[in-house]
Amino acid sequence: MQVLVDDAEFHRMQAAARARKLSLAEWVRGHLRDALRATPTGSAQRKLDAVRAASQHAYPSADIEQMLEEIERGYGPAR
């Protein structure tokens, strides 16, 4: 892969890599991986369909204070 950047960008990238004790190639690969992870996969419609389907179910829940109390009770000493 070849990426063309102007001299000013190149020197800024070099400095950023050096500041993190990375080679420029490692720095670039890391940022490319980050960009890939941030890129949504799958269609937005498929995700919306999944959310809509999940919202049709009745999941058990409680008041937040009740849930927190039950959680804290679970952390107590064994009886």
MARVO-640649 format. One record per atom (N, C-alpha, C): x, y, z; residue in one letter; atom name. Coordinates in pm, 1 decimal. Atoms other than C-alpha are relative to their C-alpha. Example, Ala and Ser with C-alpha at 12.3 -4.5 7.8 and 13.67 -1.06 7.14 Angstrom:
<torpas>
<torpa <89.0 -119.0 0.0> 'A' 'N'>
<torpa <1230.0 -450.0 780.0> 'A' 'CA'>
<torpa <90.0 120.0 0.0> 'A' 'C'>
<torpa <-82.0 -119.0 -6.0> 'S' 'N'>
<torpa <1367.0 -106.0 714.0> 'S' 'CA'>
<torpa <-77.0 109.0 73.0> 'S' 'C'>
</torpas>
This chain:
<torpas>
<torpa <86.1 -116.4 0.0> 'M' 'N'>
<torpa <0.0 0.0 0.0> 'M' 'CA'>
<torpa <90.3 122.1 0.0> 'M' 'C'>
<torpa <-75.3 -124.8 2.5> 'Q' 'N'>
<torpa <128.7 342.6 -79.6> 'Q' 'CA'>
<torpa <-97.0 113.0 27.2> 'Q' 'C'>
<torpa <83.7 -113.4 -33.3> 'V' 'N'>
<torpa <-15.5 655.1 74.4> 'V' 'CA'>
<torpa <84.0 125.8 -17.3> 'V' 'C'>
<torpa <-73.0 -123.7 24.0> 'L' 'N'>
<torpa <91.6 996.4 -45.5> 'L' 'CA'>
<torpa <-52.4 110.1 91.3> 'L' 'C'>
<torpa <34.5 -112.7 -86.7> 'V' 'N'>
<torpa <95.5 1281.5 204.5> 'V' 'CA'>
<torpa <103.0 109.1 -24.9> 'V' 'C'>
<torpa <-98.1 -106.6 20.4> 'D' 'N'>
<torpa <260.6 1619.8 191.3> 'D' 'CA'>
<torpa <104.3 -3.8 112.1> 'D' 'C'>
<torpa <-111.8 3.9 -95.0> 'D' 'N'>
<torpa <584.7 1684.8 379.2> 'D' 'CA'>
<torpa <-41.1 39.3 140.8> 'D' 'C'>
<torpa <41.7 -45.5 -133.1> 'A' 'N'>
<torpa <417.4 1870.5 665.0> 'A' 'CA'>
<torpa <-76.8 -110.2 72.9> 'A' 'C'>
<torpa <75.6 110.4 -61.7> 'E' 'N'>
<torpa <172.3 1583.9 728.6> 'E' 'CA'>
<torpa <94.0 -113.3 39.9> 'E' 'C'>
<torpa <-94.1 108.4 -25.7> 'F' 'N'>
<torpa <452.2 1330.4 704.9> 'F' 'CA'>
<torpa <78.8 26.7 128.1> 'F' 'C'>
<torpa <-79.4 -33.0 -118.9> 'H' 'N'>
<torpa <660.3 1512.1 967.7> 'H' 'CA'>
<torpa <-85.0 -0.3 127.2> 'H' 'C'>
<torpa <89.6 4.9 -116.5> 'R' 'N'>
<torpa <360.7 1549.3 1200.2> 'R' 'CA'>
<torpa <-29.1 -145.0 39.0> 'R' 'C'>
<torpa <24.6 141.4 -27.8> 'M' 'N'>
<torpa <286.9 1178.0 1167.9> 'M' 'CA'>
<torpa <122.9 -65.0 62.0> 'M' 'C'>
<torpa <-124.9 53.3 -55.3> 'Q' 'N'>
<torpa <649.8 1091.0 1232.1> 'Q' 'CA'>
<torpa <16.3 40.5 145.9> 'Q' 'C'>
<torpa <-12.6 -50.2 -136.7> 'A' 'N'>
<torpa <652.3 1308.3 1543.8> 'A' 'CA'>
<torpa <-100.3 -68.5 92.6> 'A' 'C'>
<torpa <102.8 66.6 -81.4> 'A' 'N'>
<torpa <327.1 1153.6 1669.9> 'A' 'CA'>
<torpa <41.4 -143.7 30.2> 'A' 'C'>
<torpa <-45.0 138.1 -19.9> 'A' 'N'>
<torpa <467.3 802.6 1620.6> 'A' 'CA'>
<torpa <116.4 -3.2 97.9> 'A' 'C'>
<torpa <-117.9 -5.1 -86.3> 'R' 'N'>
<torpa <796.8 893.6 1785.2> 'R' 'CA'>
<torpa <-40.8 28.4 145.1> 'R' 'C'>
<torpa <46.4 -33.3 -135.4> 'A' 'N'>
<torpa <611.6 1042.0 2085.3> 'A' 'CA'>
<torpa <-56.7 -122.5 71.5> 'A' 'C'>
<torpa <55.7 123.1 -58.7> 'R' 'N'>
<torpa <448.9 701.3 2138.6> 'R' 'CA'>
<torpa <98.1 -116.7 -7.9> 'R' 'C'>
<torpa <-105.7 100.6 11.5> 'K' 'N'>
<torpa <776.6 517.3 2081.3> 'K' 'CA'>
<torpa <-39.1 -111.6 -97.5> 'K' 'C'>
<torpa <41.0 93.0 105.0> 'L' 'N'>
<torpa <636.7 351.9 1766.3> 'L' 'CA'>
<torpa <69.3 38.9 -129.7> 'L' 'C'>
<torpa <-43.7 -33.9 134.7> 'S' 'N'>
<torpa <766.0 325.6 1415.2> 'S' 'CA'>
<torpa <-118.6 65.2 -69.6> 'S' 'C'>
<torpa <109.0 -63.3 74.5> 'L' 'N'>
<torpa <565.9 526.9 1165.9> 'L' 'CA'>
<torpa <-94.3 -106.8 -54.9> 'L' 'C'>
<torpa <83.9 108.4 53.4> 'A' 'N'>
<torpa <442.8 200.1 1010.6> 'A' 'CA'>
<torpa <-93.2 -55.4 107.3> 'A' 'C'>
<torpa <85.0 50.0 -109.6> 'E' 'N'>
<torpa <317.6 72.8 1350.4> 'E' 'CA'>
<torpa <-109.1 100.9 33.2> 'E' 'C'>
<torpa <95.0 -106.0 -31.2> 'W' 'N'>
<torpa <149.8 406.6 1417.7> 'W' 'CA'>
<torpa <-112.9 2.2 -103.6> 'W' 'C'>
<torpa <99.0 -1.4 108.0> 'V' 'N'>
<torpa <-25.0 401.9 1078.6> 'V' 'CA'>
<torpa <-89.5 -123.3 8.5> 'V' 'C'>
<torpa <81.0 122.2 -10.7> 'R' 'N'>
<torpa <-136.4 37.6 1117.1> 'R' 'CA'>
<torpa <-100.1 10.1 114.5> 'R' 'C'>
<torpa <90.3 -15.3 -114.3> 'G' 'N'>
<torpa <-283.5 115.9 1458.2> 'G' 'CA'>
<torpa <-118.2 90.0 -32.6> 'G' 'C'>
<torpa <109.5 -90.9 35.2> 'H' 'N'>
<torpa <-483.1 407.5 1322.1> 'H' 'CA'>
<torpa <-91.3 -60.2 -105.5> 'H' 'C'>
<torpa <84.8 67.5 98.2> 'L' 'N'>
<torpa <-605.1 201.9 1027.5> 'L' 'CA'>
<torpa <-90.0 -102.8 68.9> 'L' 'C'>
<torpa <81.4 97.0 -74.9> 'R' 'N'>
<torpa <-721.9 -71.3 1267.1> 'R' 'CA'>
<torpa <-110.7 70.8 77.8> 'R' 'C'>
<torpa <101.6 -77.3 -73.2> 'D' 'N'>
<torpa <-899.4 189.7 1481.6> 'D' 'CA'>
<torpa <-112.4 44.3 -93.6> 'D' 'C'>
<torpa <100.0 -44.1 97.4> 'A' 'N'>
<torpa <-1074.4 323.3 1171.0> 'A' 'CA'>
<torpa <-89.5 -116.2 -42.3> 'A' 'C'>
<torpa <81.0 117.0 35.8> 'L' 'N'>
<torpa <-1186.3 -27.6 1076.4> 'L' 'CA'>
<torpa <-98.1 -36.0 110.5> 'L' 'C'>
<torpa <89.2 32.0 -112.4> 'R' 'N'>
<torpa <-1326.0 -92.3 1424.9> 'R' 'CA'>
<torpa <-113.3 100.9 11.8> 'R' 'C'>
<torpa <101.8 -104.7 -11.6> 'A' 'N'>
<torpa <-1514.8 238.4 1412.1> 'A' 'CA'>
<torpa <-98.1 -1.4 -116.8> 'A' 'C'>
<torpa <86.1 5.4 117.3> 'T' 'N'>
<torpa <-1669.3 154.8 1073.9> 'T' 'CA'>
<torpa <-112.3 -99.1 24.8> 'T' 'C'>
<torpa <112.5 90.4 -24.5> 'P' 'N'>
<torpa <-2018.9 11.0 1114.5> 'P' 'CA'>
<torpa <-0.4 -115.5 -100.1> 'P' 'C'>
<torpa <13.6 115.4 87.9> 'T' 'N'>
<torpa <-2069.9 -337.1 976.4> 'T' 'CA'>
<torpa <-147.2 -38.4 -5.6> 'T' 'C'>
<torpa <139.9 37.6 15.5> 'G' 'N'>
<torpa <-2397.5 -470.1 849.3> 'G' 'CA'>
<torpa <-83.8 121.7 -36.3> 'G' 'C'>
<torpa <85.8 -109.6 44.2> 'S' 'N'>
<torpa <-2687.0 -263.7 726.9> 'S' 'CA'>
<torpa <-71.2 63.7 118.8> 'S' 'C'>
<torpa <72.9 -71.7 -104.4> 'A' 'N'>
<torpa <-2856.2 -1.0 937.8> 'A' 'CA'>
<torpa <-140.5 -58.2 14.6> 'A' 'C'>
<torpa <135.8 55.9 -4.6> 'Q' 'N'>
<torpa <-3191.9 -153.6 845.3> 'Q' 'CA'>
<torpa <-3.7 -129.1 80.8> 'Q' 'C'>
<torpa <-5.1 125.9 -74.4> 'R' 'N'>
<torpa <-3089.3 -493.5 982.6> 'R' 'CA'>
<torpa <10.6 26.3 150.2> 'R' 'C'>
<torpa <-14.6 -34.5 -141.6> 'K' 'N'>
<torpa <-2984.2 -334.2 1312.3> 'K' 'CA'>
<torpa <-130.6 56.6 55.4> 'K' 'C'>
<torpa <128.4 -54.4 -45.0> 'L' 'N'>
<torpa <-3308.1 -135.7 1335.7> 'L' 'CA'>
<torpa <-104.2 -109.8 15.8> 'L' 'C'>
<torpa <94.1 112.4 -9.4> 'D' 'N'>
<torpa <-3507.5 -453.1 1268.8> 'D' 'CA'>
<torpa <24.2 -79.8 127.7> 'D' 'C'>
<torpa <-32.6 75.0 -121.3> 'A' 'N'>
<torpa <-3324.3 -628.4 1553.8> 'A' 'CA'>
<torpa <-46.3 74.9 124.4> 'A' 'C'>
<torpa <43.6 -80.6 -114.6> 'V' 'N'>
<torpa <-3394.2 -341.7 1795.1> 'V' 'CA'>
<torpa <-152.4 -2.1 10.6> 'V' 'C'>
<torpa <147.6 2.7 -1.7> 'R' 'N'>
<torpa <-3761.1 -332.4 1694.6> 'R' 'CA'>
<torpa <-51.5 -134.9 48.9> 'R' 'C'>
<torpa <42.8 133.1 -43.0> 'A' 'N'>
<torpa <-3793.0 -709.0 1742.9> 'A' 'CA'>
<torpa <22.2 -16.7 150.0> 'A' 'C'>
<torpa <-29.0 12.8 -143.2> 'A' 'N'>
<torpa <-3627.5 -691.8 2085.7> 'A' 'CA'>
<torpa <-96.2 82.4 83.9> 'A' 'C'>
<torpa <89.5 -86.7 -77.7> 'S' 'N'>
<torpa <-3857.0 -408.8 2195.1> 'S' 'CA'>
<torpa <-140.1 -58.9 13.7> 'S' 'C'>
<torpa <131.2 63.1 -8.0> 'Q' 'N'>
<torpa <-4158.3 -634.7 2141.7> 'Q' 'CA'>
<torpa <-10.8 -98.1 116.0> 'Q' 'C'>
<torpa <0.1 95.8 -109.6> 'H' 'N'>
<torpa <-4057.4 -861.4 2430.3> 'H' 'CA'>
<torpa <-17.8 70.4 134.0> 'H' 'C'>
<torpa <17.5 -53.3 -135.5> 'A' 'N'>
<torpa <-4144.9 -809.2 2795.3> 'A' 'CA'>
<torpa <108.6 -60.6 87.9> 'A' 'C'>
<torpa <-109.9 47.4 -84.1> 'Y' 'N'>
<torpa <-3822.2 -841.4 2990.2> 'Y' 'CA'>
<torpa <-27.2 39.3 144.4> 'Y' 'C'>
<torpa <23.4 -35.4 -141.0> 'P' 'N'>
<torpa <-3834.0 -853.1 3370.6> 'P' 'CA'>
<torpa <86.8 118.7 39.5> 'P' 'C'>
<torpa <-73.5 -116.2 -47.1> 'S' 'N'>
<torpa <-3730.0 -532.6 3537.2> 'S' 'CA'>
<torpa <-59.7 42.7 132.5> 'S' 'C'>
<torpa <49.1 -51.5 -126.8> 'A' 'N'>
<torpa <-3773.6 -344.1 3859.9> 'A' 'CA'>
<torpa <42.8 145.2 9.2> 'A' 'C'>
<torpa <-42.1 -135.6 -30.1> 'D' 'N'>
<torpa <-3736.5 0.9 4002.4> 'D' 'CA'>
<torpa <150.4 -0.7 25.2> 'D' 'C'>
<torpa <-145.3 -2.7 -13.2> 'I' 'N'>
<torpa <-3369.5 105.7 3998.3> 'I' 'CA'>
<torpa <44.4 -13.6 145.0> 'I' 'C'>
<torpa <-37.9 10.9 -141.5> 'E' 'N'>
<torpa <-3357.0 143.7 4376.6> 'E' 'CA'>
<torpa <-12.7 -144.3 48.5> 'E' 'C'>
<torpa <18.9 139.8 -37.5> 'Q' 'N'>
<torpa <-3494.8 -208.4 4420.3> 'Q' 'CA'>
<torpa <111.7 -86.1 -58.3> 'Q' 'C'>
<torpa <-106.4 79.1 62.6> 'M' 'N'>
<torpa <-3241.8 -350.4 4172.9> 'M' 'CA'>
<torpa <133.1 21.2 71.4> 'M' 'C'>
<torpa <-126.5 -28.4 -68.9> 'L' 'N'>
<torpa <-2949.8 -175.5 4344.7> 'L' 'CA'>
<torpa <3.0 -65.8 137.7> 'L' 'C'>
<torpa <8.0 63.9 -132.3> 'E' 'N'>
<torpa <-3067.7 -300.8 4685.5> 'E' 'CA'>
<torpa <22.1 -150.7 -11.5> 'E' 'C'>
<torpa <-17.0 144.1 18.8> 'E' 'N'>
<torpa <-3088.7 -657.8 4554.6> 'E' 'CA'>
<torpa <144.1 -34.3 -37.1> 'E' 'C'>
<torpa <-140.4 21.6 37.0> 'I' 'N'>
<torpa <-2743.4 -631.6 4400.0> 'I' 'CA'>
<torpa <87.7 9.3 124.8> 'I' 'C'>
<torpa <-80.6 -17.5 -120.9> 'E' 'N'>
<torpa <-2594.0 -500.1 4723.2> 'E' 'CA'>
<torpa <-20.9 -115.3 98.1> 'E' 'C'>
<torpa <27.8 113.0 -88.6> 'R' 'N'>
<torpa <-2765.2 -774.8 4922.0> 'R' 'CA'>
<torpa <76.2 -123.9 -45.1> 'R' 'C'>
<torpa <-72.1 114.2 54.3> 'G' 'N'>
<torpa <-2601.0 -1027.8 4692.9> 'G' 'CA'>
<torpa <148.6 2.7 31.8> 'G' 'C'>
<torpa <-140.7 -12.8 -31.3> 'Y' 'N'>
<torpa <-2256.5 -896.6 4789.1> 'Y' 'CA'>
<torpa <29.5 -23.7 148.3> 'Y' 'C'>
<torpa <-18.1 15.9 -144.3> 'G' 'N'>
<torpa <-2312.8 -952.8 5161.0> 'G' 'CA'>
<torpa <62.8 -134.0 36.1> 'G' 'C'>
<torpa <-60.6 126.9 -45.4> 'P' 'N'>
<torpa <-2160.1 -1231.6 5371.7> 'P' 'CA'>
<torpa <-95.8 -116.7 -19.7> 'P' 'C'>
<torpa <80.7 121.1 19.2> 'A' 'N'>
<torpa <-2280.7 -1584.6 5305.3> 'A' 'CA'>
<torpa <-61.0 -40.4 132.1> 'A' 'C'>
<torpa <68.9 39.5 -123.3> 'R' 'N'>
<torpa <-2532.1 -1716.8 5556.1> 'R' 'CA'>
<torpa <-19.5 -148.6 3.2> 'R' 'C'>
</torpas>
